[in-house]
């Protein structure tokens, strides 16, 4: 009996890179040595890659009126929860329980990617992403970033653009 071919993510890829490859999206992977003592995963990535922190985006999971929602904002700032709620037609947003975020996305905190999540969640990409030719987001594990156009990122995640970052 012939062996079943391995799925791409079984041979070292992540669900995010598998999704990008399957979609035929142009992207660049950037790996760096993750320091477990780092206080900010996103700022660590920006520094390690030599990329401006306004081009590196962090993926946050929030609870908007009882529904988990993904917010993608520059690591140089913070998430405006009220603006996020408004962007998805909600009234109130709070940060999601980390265990619920990990369980729902299939990723661990600090490595949550907006791409290839276990369950597709409503996604909002900060409007500042449009000012860059490419942005970097987590590729699905700590120490691995993917660089792609913000338009492709929005298309692949069905994201809406809105001003949800501050700072």
Secondary structure, 3 states (H helix, E strand, C coil): CCCCCCCHHHHCCCHHHHHHHHHCCCCEEEECCCCCCCCCHHHHHHHHHCCCCCCEEEEEEEEECCEEEEEEEECCCEECHHHHHHHCCCCCEEECCHHHHHHHHCCCCCCCCCCCCCCCCEEEEEHHHHHCCCEEEEEEECCEEEEECHHHHHHHHCCEEECCEEC
